Amino acid sequence: MNVLEEANLIHTAQRGFMKKGSTLEHLISLRTAFAYKYQHKQEVFAMALDIKNAYGSVIHKRFISILKKHGFHSSVINLLTSMISNSVMKVLVNGFLSSPFDANVGVPQGDPSSPAWFNLYINSSTNIQEKLKGVQIFNITILLLLYADDILLIANTKIEMNSSLKSLGRELKKIGLALAPKKCKLLAITAKAKLSKALVTIGQDIIATSSSIEYLGGICTFKNDFSWSSDNPINKISNQLASAKTSNLYLNSITTTLMSKIISLPRYACSFNGINKNSLDKADIMVANFVRKAIGLDYTLSKSVIFNCKQIGGLGITRPSTLFSIEPICTAVRLFNSSSTITKNIALAAWNDLTFNEPFWNHVKNIAAQNNWSLHYIDERYSFVNEYETPVDPRTELLNNDRSTMSISGLGILDHNRTWHPCTISFWSNYSLKPFQQRLLFAHLHKAEILRNFGKDYPNCHICNTKANWEHVFTSCTMCGPEIKSLYTKWDNSSLKFNAPLIRLPSNHSLSCIPMDWNGSIKDEPLQQLDLSPPALTDWLNEIYLSFAAYVGSCYKNATWNSSTVLKKARRYIIKPKTAKFATAWETFSSQLGELNSNNIYTSHLHTH
């Protein structure tokens, strides 16, 4: 495609599958043109066209003659001829195979080069500048907009639009293509900002203006003024979340693979300002609730954790509402540096014209002003710079600014001022842990309790008869004693195996041990002083956290899974390992005491542990 573009064989308005080409270039140009005409009280006609079976109607002989006309080397022509000519096809219908027939039309489906050759094929039909008048905005002429076979004609009057349609129709016919009138849509606005009653024709079909037009995923509706929207990305998010299966996924798969697909749904709509902030705020809540449920937690895992960066213990998910600011200004930067001169000039004119009133460009200017950014031409490209005239990456800056307003220091006592070992906050990449263990440790790190039902108070500990909150279950409950003893046995075996120091929880800290806090966090400093290779250190810590996951699971089982039947039925969220029937150290210990058939000993232990 680059070769065709550099050789000027493709129409300058064609952005489909071109180098740095984007649908957003045409969408923003169309937005800008509509707003300019409206603001200057000028008539405008725009028509989105549909070509009947465009890719399937390419005539092979005609295509080869176009290649020869443009002087392609015989080796290229012979290669393409062998690819598309002398093709024999059969069709399978209801289990029956048809007789073979020759395929003399169409470009190969799925071939990465097909879009490029189609652009060349259709180019002769659309390269009719002398027959189009187009419209002028900021003294820049827009004749038509092209994205592969998606064509938008734009004109000042009904007469000019009909003339353009006839010219284009004749040229398309020469190469075996034709418009599908019933799928073509017209939006025409009078100089008095009303829907026009003018009619245009395609062959024998008469087409009246409609109140909306759709082009390249953007829907423009006119009712006293222009408004833009997308094809309901919030509903798509809801449907994707409803069908997502996460029970056996690791944290990394939930937060990266799955959520990247979810977050991408409103990204395009935000890029051309086709979605409102309220909808994105709803998406924030939907995503946060989904993540909590996917990981197995209730509301105690805050949005600050879900949407904050991984370096400080967050899940690193982009908050949908931040796209409202990020995507428009990133789109603007792309337009300022477009390889299309027309796109670039329109964008720069809209940016520099202080009297131009258009929602997308107003939004971009407001974002830049709020961050004290200005537009400069540096190193042969346009960039936003800060007050020190240093170029900025708008996406990174805006994302970091948004996350800086969210503090997760109250959850798991994590903050920017403490350096935690990567293993502490990298449960999403620690594949020595099973999925439920990753989620269990992540919840534990942030003290995101699963000890109570949504909206309910903590249950009473059925052994200690006190509130079974996080601190009680993991620091002072009688039942955690045997679990800690079992944990230390596993830890000591791992330390012996790797010739590493012992690790202890706060109640047993000593100078000769590596300290771990109750939430599972380990400082990096003592680990850096160890005489262990990085692989050995990682393997050792993986074993440490694997044992710690078993300890956390046992404490939860003792405290909640065996508590009152009523709470079990009412609980809506729980991290339940597949090995839920395993015996905890406390259960084994109490069973052994029971076998002694001595209530005195059992009672004595409970009160003295």
Secondary structure, DSSP 8 states (H G I E B T S, - for coil): -HHHHHTT-S-TTB-TT-TT--HHHHHHHHHHHHHHHHHTT--EEEEEE-BTTTGGG-BHHHHHHHHHHTT--HHHHHHHHHHHSSEEE--EETTEE---EEE-B---TT-TTHHHHHHHHHHHHH--GGG---EEETTEEE-EEEETTEEEEEESSHHHHHHHHHHHHHHHHHTT--B-GGG-EEEEE-TTSSB---EEEETTEEEEB-SEEEETTEEEEESSSEEEE-S-HHHHHHHHHHH---TT--HHIIIIIIHHHHHHHHHHHHHTT-S-HHHHHHHHHHHHHHHHHHHT--TTS-HHHHHS-GGGT------GGGHHHHHHHHHHHHHHT-S-HHHHHHHHHHHH-TT---HHHHHHHHHHHHTT-EEEEETTEEEEE-TTS-B--HHHHHHHHHHHT---TTSTT--TTS-B-HHHH-TTT-TTS-HHHHHHHHHHHTT---SS-TT----B-TTT-SB--HHIIIII-TTHHHHHHHHHHHHHHHHHHHT---EE-GGG--TTSEEB-TTS-BBHHHHHTS---HHHHHHHHHHHHHHHHHHHHHHHIIIIITS-HHHHHH-------TTTT---HHHHHHHHHHHTT-HHHHHHHHHH-
